Amino acid sequence: AEVVSLLGWLALAVVGHVHKIVPFIAYAALRARGVRTNRSGRPLLFGDLFNHTVAWATLAATAAGFIGTVSGLLAGAAPLVVAGGLCIAAGGVAVCANLTTGPLRARAPAAPAPRTPPTQASAP
């Protein structure tokens, strides 16, 4: 239980820091590609590169997972350990999804190509 508690503390720190480091890297890459504004036309900010609600939910799910896992280990309750592990896994998936789709959400949608009217073939 002590090792899992230490691992949980470290994992929660990583979850928090990754929401700061990955947007910083994505921001630099987007700026290098010429992206200067977000979808609403305002200047692009780090906060535009991830969903804050999902980030808080991820932190809560991961914390609940580690609390459940440690509690299950201390009580000898395997179902609680399994439930904690599932919460931790769900938190990991949510982190990946949130940070992967962030730069896609921040970029403006591509403008549709102009439509050209069809040309009529001339009769011989």
The first five atom37 places (N, CA, C, CB, O) and aatype in JSON, in Angstrom:
{
  "aatype": [0, 6, 19, 19, 15, 10, 10, 7, 17, 10, 0, 10, 0, 19, 19, 7, 8, 19, 8, 11, 9, 19, 14, 13, 9, 0, 18, 0, 0, 10, 1, 0, 1, 7, 19, 1, 16, 2, 1, 15, 7, 1, 14, 10, 10, 13, 7, 3, 10, 13, 2, 8, 16, 19, 0, 17, 0, 16, 10, 0, 0, 16, 0, 0, 7, 13, 9, 7, 16, 19, 15, 7, 10, 10, 0, 7, 0, 0, 14, 10, 19, 19, 0, 7, 7, 10, 4, 9, 0, 0, 7, 7, 19, 0, 19, 4, 0, 2, 10, 16, 16, 7, 14, 10, 1, 0, 1, 0, 14, 0, 0, 14, 0, 14, 1, 16, 14, 14, 16, 5, 0, 15, 0, 14],
  "atom_mask": [
    [1, 1, 1, 1, 1],
    [1, 1, 1, 1, 1],
    [1, 1, 1, 1, 1],
    [1, 1, 1, 1, 1],
    [1, 1, 1, 1, 1],
    [1, 1, 1, 1, 1],
    [1, 1, 1, 1, 1],
    [1, 1, 1, 0, 1],
    [1, 1, 1, 1, 1],
    [1, 1, 1, 1, 1],
    [1, 1, 1, 1, 1],
    [1, 1, 1, 1, 1],
    [1, 1, 1, 1, 1],
    [1, 1, 1, 1, 1],
    [1, 1, 1, 1, 1],
    [1, 1, 1, 0, 1],
    [1, 1, 1, 1, 1],
    [1, 1, 1, 1, 1],
    [1, 1, 1, 1, 1],
    [1, 1, 1, 1, 1],
    [1, 1, 1, 1, 1],
    [1, 1, 1, 1, 1],
    [1, 1, 1, 1, 1],
    [1, 1, 1, 1, 1],
    [1, 1, 1, 1, 1],
    [1, 1, 1, 1, 1],
    [1, 1, 1, 1, 1],
    [1, 1, 1, 1, 1],
    [1, 1, 1, 1, 1],
    [1, 1, 1, 1, 1],
    [1, 1, 1, 1, 1],
    [1, 1, 1, 1, 1],
    [1, 1, 1, 1, 1],
    [1, 1, 1, 0, 1],
    [1, 1, 1, 1, 1],
    [1, 1, 1, 1, 1],
    [1, 1, 1, 1, 1],
    [1, 1, 1, 1, 1],
    [1, 1, 1, 1, 1],
    [1, 1, 1, 1, 1],
    [1, 1, 1, 0, 1],
    [1, 1, 1, 1, 1],
    [1, 1, 1, 1, 1],
    [1, 1, 1, 1, 1],
    [1, 1, 1, 1, 1],
    [1, 1, 1, 1, 1],
    [1, 1, 1, 0, 1],
    [1, 1, 1, 1, 1],
    [1, 1, 1, 1, 1],
    [1, 1, 1, 1, 1],
    [1, 1, 1, 1, 1],
    [1, 1, 1, 1, 1],
    [1, 1, 1, 1, 1],
    [1, 1, 1, 1, 1],
    [1, 1, 1, 1, 1],
    [1, 1, 1, 1, 1],
    [1, 1, 1, 1, 1],
    [1, 1, 1, 1, 1],
    [1, 1, 1, 1, 1],
    [1, 1, 1, 1, 1],
    [1, 1, 1, 1, 1],
    [1, 1, 1, 1, 1],
    [1, 1, 1, 1, 1],
    [1, 1, 1, 1, 1],
    [1, 1, 1, 0, 1],
    [1, 1, 1, 1, 1],
    [1, 1, 1, 1, 1],
    [1, 1, 1, 0, 1],
    [1, 1, 1, 1, 1],
    [1, 1, 1, 1, 1],
    [1, 1, 1, 1, 1],
    [1, 1, 1, 0, 1],
    [1, 1, 1, 1, 1],
    [1, 1, 1, 1, 1],
    [1, 1, 1, 1, 1],
    [1, 1, 1, 0, 1],
    [1, 1, 1, 1, 1],
    [1, 1, 1, 1, 1],
    [1, 1, 1, 1, 1],
    [1, 1, 1, 1, 1],
    [1, 1, 1, 1, 1],
    [1, 1, 1, 1, 1],
    [1, 1, 1, 1, 1],
    [1, 1, 1, 0, 1],
    [1, 1, 1, 0, 1],
    [1, 1, 1, 1, 1],
    [1, 1, 1, 1, 1],
    [1, 1, 1, 1, 1],
    [1, 1, 1, 1, 1],
    [1, 1, 1, 1, 1],
    [1, 1, 1, 0, 1],
    [1, 1, 1, 0, 1],
    [1, 1, 1, 1, 1],
    [1, 1, 1, 1, 1],
    [1, 1, 1, 1, 1],
    [1, 1, 1, 1, 1],
    [1, 1, 1, 1, 1],
    [1, 1, 1, 1, 1],
    [1, 1, 1, 1, 1],
    [1, 1, 1, 1, 1],
    [1, 1, 1, 1, 1],
    [1, 1, 1, 0, 1],
    [1, 1, 1, 1, 1],
    [1, 1, 1, 1, 1],
    [1, 1, 1, 1, 1],
    [1, 1, 1, 1, 1],
    [1, 1, 1, 1, 1],
    [1, 1, 1, 1, 1],
    [1, 1, 1, 1, 1],
    [1, 1, 1, 1, 1],
    [1, 1, 1, 1, 1],
    [1, 1, 1, 1, 1],
    [1, 1, 1, 1, 1],
    [1, 1, 1, 1, 1],
    [1, 1, 1, 1, 1],
    [1, 1, 1, 1, 1],
    [1, 1, 1, 1, 1],
    [1, 1, 1, 1, 1],
    [1, 1, 1, 1, 1],
    [1, 1, 1, 1, 1],
    [1, 1, 1, 1, 1],
    [1, 1, 1, 1, 1],
    [1, 1, 1, 1, 1],
    [1, 1, 1, 1, 1]
  ],
  "atom_positions": [
    [[0.83, -1.2, 0.0], [0.0, 0.0, 0.0], [0.87, 1.26, 0.0], [-0.94, 0.0, 1.21], [0.51, 2.27, -0.6]],
    [[2.03, 1.19, 0.69], [2.92, 2.34, 0.72], [3.48, 2.64, -0.67], [4.06, 2.11, 1.72], [3.57, 3.79, -1.08]],
    [[3.85, 1.6, -1.37], [4.42, 1.78, -2.71], [3.36, 2.34, -3.65], [4.98, 0.44, -3.26], [3.65, 3.23, -4.44]],
    [[2.14, 1.83, -3.57], [1.07, 2.33, -4.42], [0.73, 3.77, -4.07], [-0.19, 1.44, -4.29], [0.42, 4.56, -4.96]],
    [[0.8, 4.14, -2.8], [0.57, 5.53, -2.39], [1.63, 6.45, -2.99], [0.56, 5.65, -0.85], [1.31, 7.53, -3.49]],
    [[2.87, 6.01, -2.93], [3.95, 6.8, -3.52], [3.77, 6.91, -5.03], [5.32, 6.19, -3.18], [3.97, 7.98, -5.61]],
    [[3.41, 5.82, -5.66], [3.17, 5.82, -7.1], [2.0, 6.74, -7.44], [2.9, 4.39, -7.6], [2.05, 7.45, -8.45]],
    [[0.97, 6.74, -6.62], [-0.18, 7.62, -6.84], [0.21, 9.08, -6.74], [0.0, 0.0, 0.0], [-0.2, 9.9, -7.56]],
    [[1.0, 9.41, -5.74], [1.47, 10.79, -5.59], [2.26, 11.21, -6.81], [2.33, 10.93, -4.33], [2.07, 12.32, -7.32]],
    [[3.14, 10.36, -7.28], [3.94, 10.66, -8.47], [3.05, 10.77, -9.71], [5.02, 9.6, -8.68], [3.24, 11.67, -10.52]],
    [[2.1, 9.86, -9.86], [1.22, 9.88, -11.03], [0.36, 11.14, -11.07], [0.32, 8.64, -11.03], [0.16, 11.72, -12.14]],
    [[-0.13, 11.58, -9.93], [-0.93, 12.8, -9.9], [-0.08, 14.03, -10.25], [-1.57, 12.99, -8.52], [-0.56, 14.96, -10.9]],
    [[1.18, 14.02, -9.83], [2.07, 15.11, -10.22], [2.32, 15.09, -11.72], [3.4, 15.0, -9.46], [2.37, 16.15, -12.35]],
    [[2.48, 13.91, -12.29], [2.7, 13.79, -13.74], [1.47, 14.25, -14.5], [3.06, 12.33, -14.12], [1.59, 14.95, -15.51]],
    [[0.28, 13.87, -14.04], [-0.95, 14.28, -14.71], [-1.06, 15.8, -14.71], [-2.2, 13.65, -14.02], [-1.45, 16.4, -15.71]],
    [[-0.73, 16.43, -13.61], [-0.77, 17.89, -13.55], [0.25, 18.56, -14.45], [0.0, 0.0, 0.0], [-0.05, 19.52, -15.14]],
    [[1.46, 18.04, -14.43], [2.51, 18.65, -15.23], [2.33, 18.42, -16.72], [3.85, 18.13, -14.81], [2.67, 19.28, -17.53]],
    [[1.81, 17.27, -17.08], [1.64, 16.98, -18.51], [0.61, 17.94, -19.12], [1.2, 15.51, -18.72], [0.68, 18.23, -20.32]],
    [[-0.33, 18.44, -18.32], [-1.28, 19.42, -18.83], [-0.64, 20.8, -18.98], [-2.49, 19.51, -17.91], [-1.27, 21.71, -19.5]],
    [[0.57, 20.95, -18.55], [1.29, 22.19, -18.76], [2.36, 22.04, -19.85], [1.93, 22.66, -17.46], [2.57, 22.95, -20.65]],
    [[3.04, 20.9, -19.88], [4.16, 20.72, -20.79], [3.7, 20.42, -22.22], [5.05, 19.6, -20.3], [4.21, 21.01, -23.17]],
    [[2.74, 19.52, -22.37], [2.3, 19.15, -23.72], [1.68, 20.35, -24.44], [1.28, 18.01, -23.65], [2.01, 20.55, -25.61]],
    [[0.81, 21.15, -23.82], [0.32, 22.33, -24.53], [1.43, 23.31, -24.89], [-0.72, 23.04, -23.7], [1.34, 23.99, -25.92]],
    [[2.46, 23.4, -24.07], [3.59, 24.28, -24.4], [4.27, 23.82, -25.69], [4.61, 24.31, -23.23], [4.6, 24.64, -26.54]],
    [[4.48, 22.51, -25.82], [5.11, 21.97, -27.03], [4.18, 22.15, -28.23], [5.45, 20.47, -26.85], [4.62, 22.55, -29.31]],
    [[2.89, 21.86, -28.04], [1.93, 22.01, -29.13], [1.8, 23.48, -29.55], [0.55, 21.46, -28.72], [1.65, 23.78, -30.73]],
    [[1.85, 24.38, -28.58], [1.76, 25.8, -28.87], [2.92, 26.23, -29.78], [1.78, 26.62, -27.57], [2.71, 26.94, -30.76]],
    [[4.11, 25.79, -29.44], [5.28, 26.15, -30.25], [5.14, 25.58, -31.67], [6.58, 25.62, -29.6], [5.49, 26.25, -32.64]],
    [[4.64, 24.35, -31.78], [4.47, 23.74, -33.11], [3.4, 24.47, -33.92], [4.11, 22.25, -32.97], [3.57, 24.69, -35.12]],
    [[2.31, 24.85, -33.28], [1.25, 25.57, -33.99], [1.71, 26.95, -34.43], [0.0, 25.69, -33.11], [1.42, 27.38, -35.54]],
    [[2.43, 27.63, -33.56], [2.94, 28.95, -33.92], [3.94, 28.86, -35.07], [3.61, 29.63, -32.71], [3.98, 29.74, -35.93]],
    [[4.75, 27.8, -35.09], [5.7, 27.61, -36.2], [4.98, 27.38, -37.52], [6.64, 26.44, -35.9], [5.5, 27.7, -38.58]],
    [[3.77, 26.82, -37.45], [2.98, 26.59, -38.67], [2.14, 27.79, -39.05], [2.07, 25.38, -38.48], [1.4, 27.74, -40.03]],
    [[2.24, 28.86, -38.29], [1.53, 30.08, -38.64], [0.19, 30.27, -37.96], [0.0, 0.0, 0.0], [-0.54, 31.2, -38.29]],
    [[-0.16, 29.4, -37.02], [-1.43, 29.54, -36.31], [-1.23, 30.6, -35.22], [-1.91, 28.17, -35.69], [-0.43, 30.42, -34.31]],
    [[-1.95, 31.7, -35.35], [-1.8, 32.8, -34.4], [-3.04, 33.02, -33.55], [-1.47, 34.07, -35.14], [-2.97, 33.62, -32.47]],
    [[-4.19, 32.54, -34.02], [-5.44, 32.77, -33.31], [-6.16, 31.44, -33.07], [-6.34, 33.74, -34.09], [-5.9, 30.45, -33.74]],
    [[-7.07, 31.46, -32.09], [-7.88, 30.28, -31.83], [-9.14, 30.33, -32.71], [-8.26, 30.18, -30.32], [-9.26, 31.21, -33.56]],
    [[-10.06, 29.41, -32.5], [-11.26, 29.35, -33.33], [-12.11, 30.6, -33.26], [-12.1, 28.17, -32.93], [-12.79, 30.96, -34.23]],
    [[-12.09, 31.28, -32.13], [-12.92, 32.48, -31.98], [-12.23, 33.73, -32.5], [-13.29, 32.68, -30.54], [-12.83, 34.81, -32.47]],
    [[-11.0, 33.62, -32.97], [-10.3, 34.77, -33.52], [-9.42, 35.5, -32.52], [0.0, 0.0, 0.0], [-8.7, 36.43, -32.9]],
    [[-9.44, 35.09, -31.27], [-8.58, 35.7, -30.26], [-7.18, 35.09, -30.36], [-9.16, 35.49, -28.84], [-7.02, 34.05, -30.99]],
    [[-6.18, 35.72, -29.76], [-4.83, 35.15, -29.8], [-4.79, 33.75, -29.2], [-3.84, 36.06, -29.07], [-5.46, 33.48, -28.2]],
    [[-4.0, 32.88, -29.79], [-3.86, 31.51, -29.32], [-3.14, 31.49, -27.97], [-3.1, 30.64, -30.35], [-2.08, 32.09, -27.83]],
    [[-3.72, 30.81, -26.99], [-3.14, 30.69, -25.66], [-2.95, 29.22, -25.32], [-4.04, 31.38, -24.61], [-3.54, 28.35, -25.96]],
    [[-2.13, 28.93, -24.3], [-1.92, 27.55, -23.87], [-3.24, 26.92, -23.44], [-0.91, 27.5, -22.72], [-3.48, 25.74, -23.69]],
    [[-4.09, 27.7, -22.8], [-5.36, 27.19, -22.31], [-6.31, 26.75, -23.42], [0.0, 0.0, 0.0], [-7.28, 26.03, -23.15]],
    [[-6.05, 27.16, -24.64], [-6.89, 26.73, -25.76], [-6.54, 25.32, -26.22], [-6.74, 27.7, -26.93], [-7.27, 24.74, -27.02]],
    [[-5.45, 24.76, -25.71], [-4.95, 23.49, -26.22], [-5.36, 22.29, -25.4], [-3.47, 23.54, -26.3], [-4.9, 21.18, -25.66]],
    [[-6.23, 22.48, -24.41], [-6.81, 21.35, -23.69], [-8.11, 21.8, -23.04], [-5.82, 20.79, -22.62], [-8.32, 22.99, -22.8]],
    [[-8.97, 20.84, -22.77], [-10.26, 21.11, -22.15], [-10.07, 21.08, -20.63], [-11.35, 20.07, -22.61], [-9.66, 20.07, -20.07]],
    [[-10.37, 22.18, -19.99], [-10.13, 22.3, -18.55], [-11.04, 21.39, -17.73], [-10.32, 23.74, -18.12], [-10.62, 20.86, -16.7]],
    [[-12.27, 21.21, -18.18], [-13.19, 20.33, -17.45], [-12.7, 18.89, -17.49], [-14.6, 20.42, -18.04], [-12.75, 18.18, -16.49]],
    [[-12.24, 18.45, -18.66], [-11.72, 17.09, -18.78], [-10.45, 16.95, -17.95], [-11.43, 16.75, -20.27], [-10.21, 15.89, -17.36]],
    [[-9.63, 17.98, -17.89], [-8.41, 17.93, -17.08], [-8.74, 17.73, -15.6], [-7.58, 19.21, -17.28], [-8.11, 16.92, -14.93]],
    [[-9.74, 18.47, -15.09], [-10.13, 18.31, -13.69], [-10.75, 16.94, -13.45], [-11.11, 19.42, -13.27], [-10.5, 16.31, -12.43]],
    [[-11.56, 16.48, -14.41], [-12.17, 15.15, -14.27], [-11.1, 14.06, -14.28], [-13.2, 14.9, -15.4], [-11.21, 13.07, -13.56]],
    [[-10.08, 14.25, -15.1], [-8.97, 13.3, -15.15], [-8.25, 13.23, -13.81], [-8.0, 13.67, -16.26], [-7.94, 12.15, -13.31]],
    [[-7.98, 14.39, -13.25], [-7.31, 14.43, -11.95], [-8.17, 13.75, -10.88], [-7.01, 15.89, -11.55], [-7.66, 13.01, -10.05]],
    [[-9.47, 14.02, -10.91], [-10.37, 13.41, -9.93], [-10.45, 11.9, -10.11], [-11.77, 14.02, -10.04], [-10.41, 11.16, -9.12]],
    [[-10.54, 11.43, -11.35], [-10.63, 9.99, -11.6], [-9.34, 9.28, -11.18], [-10.92, 9.71, -13.08], [-9.38, 8.2, -10.59]],
    [[-8.21, 9.9, -11.48], [-6.94, 9.29, -11.11], [-6.77, 9.26, -9.6], [-5.78, 10.05, -11.76], [-6.32, 8.25, -9.04]],
    [[-7.11, 10.34, -8.94], [-7.02, 10.38, -7.47], [-7.96, 9.36, -6.84], [-7.34, 11.8, -6.94], [-7.57, 8.64, -5.91]],
    [[-9.19, 9.29, -7.34], [-10.13, 8.3, -6.82], [-9.63, 6.89, -7.07], [-11.52, 8.49, -7.46], [-9.81, 6.01, -6.23]],
    [[-9.01, 6.67, -8.21], [-8.47, 5.35, -8.52], [-7.38, 4.94, -7.55], [0.0, 0.0, 0.0], [-7.37, 3.81, -7.07]],
    [[-6.47, 5.85, -7.27], [-5.4, 5.5, -6.33], [-5.92, 5.37, -4.9], [-4.3, 6.55, -6.39], [-5.44, 4.52, -4.15]],
    [[-6.88, 6.19, -4.53], [-7.47, 6.04, -3.19], [-8.16, 4.69, -3.08], [-8.48, 7.19, -2.9], [-8.02, 4.0, -2.07]],
    [[-8.9, 4.31, -4.12], [-9.56, 3.01, -4.11], [-8.59, 1.85, -4.1], [0.0, 0.0, 0.0], [-8.8, 0.86, -3.4]],
    [[-7.51, 1.98, -4.87], [-6.51, 0.9, -4.92], [-5.82, 0.74, -3.57], [-5.47, 1.18, -6.0], [-5.67, -0.38, -3.09]],
    [[-5.4, 1.83, -2.97], [-4.73, 1.76, -1.67], [-5.7, 1.23, -0.61], [-4.19, 3.15, -1.26], [-5.33, 0.4, 0.21]],
    [[-6.94, 1.72, -0.63], [-7.93, 1.23, 0.33], [-8.19, -0.26, 0.14], [-9.24, 2.01, 0.2], [-8.32, -1.0, 1.12]],
    [[-8.27, -0.7, -1.11], [-8.49, -2.11, -1.38], [-7.33, -2.97, -0.93], [0.0, 0.0, 0.0], [-7.53, -4.07, -0.42]],
    [[-6.12, -2.47, -1.11], [-4.94, -3.23, -0.65], [-4.91, -3.33, 0.87], [-3.65, -2.56, -1.16], [-4.6, -4.38, 1.43]],
    [[-5.23, -2.23, 1.54], [-5.22, -2.24, 3.0], [-6.33, -3.11, 3.57], [-5.36, -0.82, 3.54], [-6.15, -3.76, 4.6]],
    [[-7.48, -3.15, 2.91], [-8.62, -3.93, 3.4], [-8.61, -5.36, 2.85], [-9.92, -3.25, 3.03], [-9.36, -6.21, 3.32]],
    [[-7.76, -5.62, 1.88], [-7.73, -6.94, 1.27], [-8.95, -7.2, 0.39], [0.0, 0.0, 0.0], [-9.38, -8.34, 0.25]],
    [[-9.49, -6.16, -0.19], [-10.69, -6.27, -1.03], [-10.3, -6.16, -2.49], [-11.73, -5.17, -0.65], [-10.04, -5.06, -3.0]],
    [[-10.25, -7.29, -3.17], [-9.86, -7.31, -4.57], [-10.78, -6.48, -5.48], [-9.82, -8.74, -5.07], [-10.28, -5.82, -6.38]],
    [[-12.1, -6.5, -5.27], [-12.96, -5.68, -6.15], [-12.66, -4.19, -6.07], [-14.42, -5.91, -5.81], [-12.77, -3.46, -7.06]],
    [[-12.27, -3.74, -4.9], [-11.92, -2.32, -4.74], [-10.62, -2.0, -5.47], [-11.81, -1.95, -3.26], [-10.47, -0.92, -6.04]],
    [[-9.68, -2.93, -5.44], [-8.43, -2.75, -6.17], [-8.7, -2.7, -7.67], [-7.42, -3.88, -5.84], [-8.13, -1.87, -8.39]],
    [[-9.57, -3.59, -8.14], [-9.92, -3.61, -9.57], [-10.61, -2.31, -9.97], [-10.82, -4.83, -9.89], [-10.28, -1.73, -11.01]],
    [[-11.56, -1.85, -9.16], [-12.26, -0.61, -9.46], [-11.29, 0.57, -9.48], [-13.37, -0.36, -8.43], [-11.4, 1.45, -10.34]],
    [[-10.35, 0.58, -8.56], [-9.33, 1.64, -8.56], [-8.47, 1.59, -9.79], [0.0, 0.0, 0.0], [-8.15, 2.63, -10.37]],
    [[-8.09, 0.4, -10.19], [-7.29, 0.26, -11.41], [-8.03, 0.72, -12.65], [0.0, 0.0, 0.0], [-7.44, 1.32, -13.54]],
    [[-9.33, 0.45, -12.7], [-10.14, 0.9, -13.84], [-10.23, 2.43, -13.87], [-11.54, 0.29, -13.78], [-10.2, 3.03, -14.94]],
    [[-10.36, 3.04, -12.7], [-10.38, 4.51, -12.63], [-9.06, 5.11, -13.09], [-10.7, 4.98, -11.21], [-9.04, 6.12, -13.79]],
    [[-7.96, 4.49, -12.7], [-6.64, 4.97, -13.12], [-6.5, 4.84, -14.63], [-5.52, 4.19, -12.4], [-6.0, 5.76, -15.29]],
    [[-6.93, 3.71, -15.17], [-6.86, 3.51, -16.62], [-7.73, 4.51, -17.37], [-7.28, 2.08, -16.99], [-7.32, 5.06, -18.39]],
    [[-8.93, 4.76, -16.85], [-9.82, 5.74, -17.48], [-9.19, 7.14, -17.44], [-11.19, 5.76, -16.78], [-9.31, 7.9, -18.4]],
    [[-8.53, 7.46, -16.34], [-7.84, 8.75, -16.26], [-6.72, 8.86, -17.28], [0.0, 0.0, 0.0], [-6.53, 9.92, -17.88]],
    [[-5.98, 7.78, -17.49], [-4.92, 7.79, -18.49], [-5.44, 7.97, -19.9], [0.0, 0.0, 0.0], [-4.86, 8.7, -20.7]],
    [[-6.54, 7.31, -20.2], [-7.15, 7.47, -21.53], [-7.66, 8.89, -21.71], [-8.31, 6.46, -21.72], [-7.51, 9.47, -22.78]],
    [[-8.26, 9.45, -20.66], [-8.78, 10.82, -20.75], [-7.65, 11.84, -20.94], [-9.58, 11.16, -19.5], [-7.82, 12.8, -21.69]],
    [[-6.52, 11.63, -20.28], [-5.38, 12.53, -20.46], [-4.91, 12.49, -21.91], [-4.22, 12.15, -19.51], [-4.72, 13.54, -22.53]],
    [[-4.75, 11.29, -22.44], [-4.28, 11.15, -23.82], [-5.26, 11.79, -24.81], [-4.08, 9.68, -24.16], [-4.85, 12.5, -25.72]],
    [[-6.54, 11.53, -24.62], [-7.54, 12.08, -25.53], [-7.6, 13.61, -25.43], [-8.92, 11.48, -25.22], [-7.69, 14.29, -26.45]],
    [[-7.54, 14.13, -24.24], [-7.62, 15.57, -24.04], [-6.44, 16.28, -24.67], [-7.7, 15.89, -22.56], [-6.61, 17.31, -25.34]],
    [[-5.25, 15.76, -24.47], [-4.07, 16.45, -24.97], [-3.82, 16.19, -26.46], [-2.86, 16.02, -24.19], [-3.17, 16.99, -27.12]],
    [[-4.34, 15.09, -26.98], [-4.19, 14.81, -28.4], [-5.14, 15.66, -29.23], [-4.43, 13.33, -28.68], [-4.76, 16.16, -30.29]],
    [[-6.36, 15.82, -28.76], [-7.35, 16.57, -29.54], [-7.29, 18.07, -29.29], [-8.73, 16.06, -29.22], [-7.94, 18.83, -30.01]],
    [[-6.54, 18.51, -28.3], [-6.47, 19.94, -27.99], [-6.01, 20.8, -29.14], [0.0, 0.0, 0.0], [-6.69, 21.77, -29.46]],
    [[-4.88, 20.49, -29.78], [-4.45, 21.32, -30.9], [-5.44, 21.3, -32.07], [-3.09, 20.86, -31.38], [-5.55, 22.28, -32.81]],
    [[-6.16, 20.2, -32.23], [-7.16, 20.14, -33.3], [-8.34, 21.06, -32.98], [-7.65, 18.7, -33.5], [-8.9, 21.68, -33.88]],
    [[-8.71, 21.14, -31.7], [-9.81, 22.02, -31.31], [-9.41, 23.49, -31.37], [-10.28, 21.68, -29.91], [-10.27, 24.34, -31.57]],
    [[-8.15, 23.79, -31.19], [-7.7, 25.18, -31.15], [-7.59, 25.78, -32.55], [-6.37, 25.29, -30.43], [-7.76, 26.99, -32.72]],
    [[-7.3, 24.96, -33.53], [-7.12, 25.47, -34.89], [-8.46, 25.82, -35.51], [-6.37, 24.46, -35.76], [-9.48, 25.18, -35.25]],
    [[-8.43, 26.83, -36.34], [-9.65, 27.22, -37.05], [-9.96, 26.17, -38.11], [-9.49, 28.63, -37.7], [-9.04, 25.61, -38.71]],
    [[-11.23, 25.9, -38.33], [-11.56, 24.93, -39.37], [-11.12, 25.43, -40.73], [-13.05, 24.63, -39.37], [-11.14, 26.63, -40.99]],
    [[-10.74, 24.52, -41.59], [-10.29, 24.89, -42.93], [-11.46, 25.46, -43.71], [-9.67, 23.67, -43.67], [-12.59, 24.97, -43.63]],
    [[-11.17, 26.5, -44.46], [-12.22, 27.11, -45.28], [-12.56, 26.17, -46.43], [-11.77, 28.5, -45.81], [-11.67, 25.55, -47.01]],
    [[-13.84, 26.06, -46.75], [-14.19, 25.18, -47.86], [-13.68, 25.74, -49.18], [-15.71, 24.98, -47.92], [-13.6, 26.95, -49.37]],
    [[-13.33, 24.85, -50.07], [-12.82, 25.27, -51.38], [-13.96, 25.94, -52.15], [-12.25, 24.06, -52.18], [-15.1, 25.5, -52.08]],
    [[-13.65, 27.01, -52.9], [-14.7, 27.68, -53.66], [-15.23, 26.74, -54.75], [-14.18, 28.99, -54.29], [-14.49, 25.99, -55.38]],
    [[-16.53, 26.81, -54.94], [-17.14, 25.96, -55.95], [-17.15, 26.7, -57.27], [-18.59, 25.55, -55.53], [-17.52, 27.88, -57.35]],
    [[-16.74, 26.02, -58.29], [-16.78, 26.6, -59.63], [-17.99, 26.03, -60.36], [-15.45, 26.32, -60.43], [-18.29, 24.85, -60.25]],
    [[-18.66, 26.89, -61.09], [-19.83, 26.38, -61.79], [-19.4, 25.39, -62.88], [-20.64, 27.55, -62.41], [-18.35, 25.56, -63.5]],
    [[-20.21, 24.39, -63.11], [-19.85, 23.41, -64.15], [-19.9, 24.07, -65.53], [-20.81, 22.18, -64.1], [-20.75, 24.91, -65.81]],
    [[-18.97, 23.67, -66.34], [-18.95, 24.22, -67.71], [-19.76, 23.3, -68.61], [-17.49, 24.37, -68.24], [-19.77, 22.08, -68.45]],
    [[-20.42, 23.93, -69.55], [-21.21, 23.14, -70.49], [-20.37, 22.85, -71.71], [-22.52, 23.89, -70.89], [-19.68, 23.72, -72.25]],
    [[-20.43, 21.61, -72.13], [-19.69, 21.24, -73.34], [-20.43, 21.82, -74.55], [-19.55, 19.66, -73.46], [-21.65, 21.72, -74.66]],
    [[-19.68, 22.42, -75.42], [-20.31, 23.0, -76.6], [-20.62, 21.92, -77.62], [-19.42, 24.09, -77.23], [-19.84, 20.99, -77.81]],
    [[-21.74, 22.05, -78.26], [-22.16, 21.05, -79.25], [-21.43, 21.31, -80.56], [-23.7, 21.09, -79.47], [-21.25, 22.48, -80.92]],
    [[-20.98, 20.28, -81.29], [-20.27, 20.53, -82.57], [-21.17, 20.96, -83.66], [-19.54, 19.31, -83.01], [-20.71, 21.2, -84.78]]
  ]
}
